Amino acid sequence: ATHGTKYDGPIVDSTLGPKTLKAIVYAAGMRPSPFAVSPVYDIIARADRPKFEPSSGGPFVSKVTVSISNYVPNSGSAVHLSVGGEEPTMFSQMYSGPFEIDTIGTTVVKAYMTKPGRADSNVAEASFTVLEQVATPTIDITSGTFEDEVTVHLACATPEARIRYTTDGSEPNAASAEYTDGITLGLAPDGSFASYVVKAIAIKAPEMGNSLVLESGTFTVQPPA
């Protein structure tokens, strides 16, 4: 007679807790072998793998704030992390809350979590690309009231950056008008007064992130008295 499960190849055991395997060999015309007994082995659950927020990617402009969303303070869990690509160890820095990455380029962050009564988690890894930000454009006249028309000039301290602008107060983007040499603000088409607000950004893609938005005050252009 046979007992237990017939062995046909490696056995995968994923149930938690201590285990002992026993085995016996049967052969036709022969007495069964003695029992073979394995050492006791214990399968324990791993701690949860850290989850980065944001998960990775970018590019981010100037900096990115990274947190570990499944870390619960004062729960007994601990997270060991490295910022720079090396494998984290028990001697690596401990995560205590959101942290900033402002190093230009790509930074690799790795982390694992520990929890009492559980095995260390697998290592989580994420890459964050941070771009330098283009300088915010400047304007030579910020606001005022003018007769007939006024010409304002924009500039950017970042070489080779291109300036995009609007004059109606809407947010500028890569599809907005490109600045070349002065913006002339005139009367309304019927010759009456007109008001303008200039907004501008500077772009140098893909190697740098867009600048902050420059916003002027109000320009009022009116016909002469």
C-alpha positions in Angstrom: 0.0 0.0 0.0 1.1 3.6 -0.5 0.5 6.6 1.7 0.7 10.3 1.1 1.4 12.0 -2.3 3.4 10.4 -5.0 6.6 12.3 -5.7 6.9 13.4 -9.3 9.4 16.4 -9.0 10.3 19.4 -6.8 7.6 20.4 -4.4 6.6 24.0 -4.0 5.4 24.9 -0.5 4.1 28.4 0.1 2.0 27.8 3.3 3.2 29.5 6.4 4.5 27.8 9.5 6.8 25.0 10.6 6.9 21.9 8.4 8.5 18.4 8.4 8.5 16.2 5.4 8.5 12.4 5.6 9.1 10.1 2.6 9.2 6.4 1.9 10.2 4.5 -1.2 8.2 1.6 -2.7 9.4 -0.8 -5.3 7.8 -3.8 -6.8 8.8 -7.1 -5.1 10.7 -5.3 -2.4 9.9 -4.2 1.1 9.3 -0.4 1.6 12.3 1.7 2.6 12.7 3.2 6.0 11.1 6.6 6.5 13.2 9.6 5.6 12.5 12.7 7.8 13.5 16.2 6.8 14.7 18.8 9.3 12.0 21.2 10.5 11.7 24.2 8.2 9.6 27.3 8.8 8.1 29.5 6.1 7.3 33.0 7.3 5.7 35.9 5.4 7.8 38.8 4.1 7.1 42.3 5.1 5.4 44.4 2.4 7.6 45.7 -0.3 7.9 49.6 -0.1 5.7 51.5 -2.5 7.2 54.8 -3.8 5.0 57.8 -4.5 5.4 58.9 -7.2 6.3 55.4 -8.4 9.1 56.6 -10.7 9.6 58.5 -13.9 9.5 62.2 -14.6 11.1 64.3 -15.7 10.5 66.6 -12.8 11.6 70.2 -12.8 14.1 71.3 -10.1 13.1 68.7 -7.5 10.7 65.9 -6.7 9.2 64.9 -3.3 9.2 61.2 -2.7 7.3 59.3 -0.1 6.7 55.6 0.8 2.9 55.3 0.8 2.6 52.0 2.7 4.9 52.9 5.6 3.0 53.3 8.8 4.8 55.2 11.6 4.9 53.7 15.0 3.7 50.3 13.7 6.9 48.5 14.3 7.8 48.6 10.6 11.0 50.2 9.4 12.3 51.1 6.0 16.0 51.2 5.1 16.7 53.1 1.9 19.6 54.2 -0.3 19.6 57.2 -2.6 22.2 56.7 -5.3 21.7 53.1 -6.6 23.5 51.1 -4.0 21.8 48.1 -2.3 20.2 49.1 1.0 21.3 47.4 4.2 20.4 47.5 7.9 23.0 50.3 8.2 21.4 52.4 5.4 19.4 55.5 6.3 16.0 55.0 7.9 12.9 56.4 6.2 10.9 58.8 8.5 8.9 60.8 6.0 8.8 62.4 2.5 12.2 63.5 1.2 13.3 65.7 -1.7 15.5 64.8 -4.6 17.0 67.9 -6.2 20.1 66.4 -7.9 20.0 67.1 -11.6 20.0 63.9 -13.6 18.6 60.5 -12.8 18.7 59.3 -9.2 18.0 55.6 -8.3 16.3 55.0 -4.9 16.1 51.5 -3.4 14.4 50.5 -0.2 13.2 47.4 1.8 10.9 47.1 4.8 11.2 45.2 8.0 8.5 44.1 10.4 8.6 42.1 13.6 7.8 38.4 13.0 8.3 38.7 9.2 11.2 38.3 6.8 12.6 41.4 5.3 10.7 42.5 2.2 12.2 42.3 -1.3 14.0 45.5 -2.4 11.9 48.1 -4.2 13.6 50.3 -6.8 12.6 53.5 -8.6 14.3 56.1 -10.8 13.6 59.8 -10.7 14.9 62.2 -13.4 15.2 65.8 -12.4 15.8 68.6 -14.9 17.3 72.0 -14.2 14.7 74.8 -14.6 15.0 77.5 -17.2 15.3 81.0 -15.8 12.0 82.9 -15.5 11.7 85.5 -18.2 12.0 89.2 -17.3 10.1 92.2 -18.7 11.4 95.8 -19.1 8.0 97.5 -18.4 5.8 95.9 -15.8 2.5 97.8 -16.2 1.1 101.3 -16.7 -1.2 103.5 -18.8 0.0 104.6 -22.3 -1.3 106.6 -25.3 -1.8 104.8 -28.6 0.6 101.9 -28.0 3.5 100.6 -25.9 6.2 98.1 -26.8 7.6 95.8 -24.1 10.6 93.6 -24.2 11.2 90.1 -22.7 14.5 88.4 -21.9 15.7 85.2 -20.4 19.0 84.5 -18.7 19.2 80.9 -19.9 21.1 80.7 -23.2 19.2 79.4 -26.2 15.9 79.3 -24.3 12.8 80.3 -26.3 10.1 82.5 -24.9 6.4 81.9 -25.5 3.9 84.5 -24.4 0.3 85.6 -24.3 -1.2 89.1 -23.8 -4.8 88.2 -22.7 -3.9 86.8 -19.3 -4.2 83.2 -20.4 -1.5 80.7 -19.4 1.3 80.4 -22.0 2.5 77.0 -23.3 4.7 75.6 -26.1 2.0 76.5 -28.7 1.7 80.2 -27.7 3.3 82.9 -29.8 7.1 83.0 -29.8 8.8 86.1 -28.7 11.3 87.7 -31.1 11.9 91.4 -30.6 9.4 93.3 -28.7 5.6 93.0 -28.1 3.6 96.0 -29.2 0.3 96.6 -27.4 -2.1 98.9 -29.1 -5.6 100.3 -29.1 -8.6 98.1 -29.6 -9.6 97.6 -33.3 -12.2 100.3 -33.0 -9.7 102.8 -31.7 -10.9 102.6 -28.1 -8.8 101.8 -25.0 -7.6 98.2 -24.5 -6.1 96.4 -21.5 -3.5 93.7 -21.5 -1.7 91.3 -19.1 1.5 89.7 -20.5 2.4 86.2 -19.4 5.5 84.4 -20.6 7.5 81.2 -20.1 10.9 80.2 -21.3 11.4 76.7 -22.8 14.6 74.7 -23.6 13.4 71.2 -24.2 14.2 68.4 -23.7 17.3 69.1 -21.7 15.7 71.6 -19.2 12.4 72.1 -17.6 10.1 75.0 -18.5 10.5 78.2 -16.5 8.1 79.6 -14.0 5.5 81.9 -15.6 6.2 85.6 -15.7 3.0 87.7 -15.2 3.0 91.4 -15.7 0.7 93.9 -14.2 -2.1 95.5 -16.3 -1.2 97.6 -19.4 -3.9 100.1 -20.4 -3.6 101.7 -23.8 -5.9 104.6 -24.5 -6.3 107.1 -27.4 -4.7 110.5 -26.8 -6.8 113.2 -25.3 
